[in-house]
Amino acid sequence: EGLADLRDRVLPEVAEIRARHEGQASAIVAHGGVVRVVLADVLDLPDAAFFRLDQPYGALSVVDWSDGVPVVRVAGAVLYSPA
């Protein structure tokens, strides 16, 4: 699946989740490509910058929407690292 296809599949689903749970916190568990698509979209990054967003396994990213405007609070944070 190419980046454009992934974006076309992911962004409408995220919009639907936001609409269905408006005003509520929601968690989406997904692979790094999905997270990168969302982050790249909310940050208005061009396709060439897509892989500049590091998404390690098990990482946490947080996006809040305030009056429809996305604010990235956390991107790619690793909360646990095995010793």
C-alpha positions as CSV (number, residue, x, y, z in Angstrom):
1,E,0.0,0.0,0.0
2,G,1.4,3.4,-1.0
3,L,1.4,6.5,1.2
4,A,-1.5,8.1,-0.6
5,D,-3.6,4.9,-0.3
6,L,-2.8,4.7,3.4
7,R,-3.7,8.3,4.0
8,D,-7.0,7.9,2.1
9,R,-7.9,5.0,4.3
10,V,-6.7,6.4,7.6
11,L,-7.8,10.0,7.7
12,P,-11.5,9.5,7.1
13,E,-11.5,6.8,9.9
14,V,-9.8,9.2,12.3
15,A,-12.4,11.9,11.4
16,E,-15.2,9.5,12.1
17,I,-13.8,8.5,15.5
18,R,-13.4,12.2,16.4
19,A,-17.0,12.9,15.3
20,R,-18.4,9.8,17.1
21,H,-16.6,10.7,20.3
22,E,-16.7,14.5,20.2
23,G,-15.6,16.0,23.5
24,Q,-14.3,12.7,24.8
25,A,-10.8,11.2,25.0
26,S,-10.2,8.4,22.5
27,A,-7.4,6.0,22.1
28,I,-6.3,4.5,18.8
29,V,-3.9,1.6,18.8
30,A,-2.2,1.3,15.4
31,H,1.0,0.7,13.6
32,G,3.6,3.4,13.0
33,G,2.5,4.1,9.5
34,V,-1.0,5.0,10.7
35,V,0.4,7.2,13.5
36,R,2.7,8.9,11.0
37,V,-0.2,9.7,8.6
38,V,-2.2,11.3,11.4
39,L,0.8,13.3,12.7
40,A,1.9,14.4,9.2
41,D,-1.7,15.5,8.5
42,V,-2.2,17.6,11.6
43,L,1.3,19.1,11.2
44,D,0.7,19.8,7.5
45,L,4.0,18.0,6.6
46,P,4.7,17.2,3.0
47,D,5.1,13.6,1.9
48,A,8.8,14.0,1.7
49,A,8.9,14.6,5.5
50,F,6.8,11.5,6.4
51,F,9.7,9.4,7.7
52,R,11.1,12.2,9.7
53,L,8.5,11.3,12.3
54,D,10.0,8.5,14.4
55,Q,7.5,6.0,15.7
56,P,9.2,3.3,17.8
57,Y,7.3,0.1,18.7
58,G,4.9,0.8,21.6
59,A,5.4,4.6,21.4
60,L,2.7,7.1,22.5
61,S,1.6,10.1,20.5
62,V,-1.1,12.5,21.7
63,V,-3.1,15.0,19.6
64,D,-5.7,17.3,21.2
65,W,-8.2,19.2,19.0
66,S,-9.2,22.6,20.4
67,D,-12.0,24.2,18.5
68,G,-11.1,21.9,15.5
69,V,-7.5,22.9,15.6
70,P,-5.1,20.0,16.3
71,V,-2.3,20.4,18.8
72,V,0.4,17.7,19.1
73,R,1.1,17.2,22.7
74,V,3.4,14.2,22.5
75,A,4.9,12.5,19.5
76,G,6.7,9.1,19.5
77,A,7.3,8.9,23.3
78,V,8.6,5.6,24.5
79,L,7.2,4.9,28.0
80,Y,8.9,1.6,28.6
81,S,12.2,0.3,27.6
82,P,13.3,-3.2,28.5
83,A,16.5,-3.4,30.5
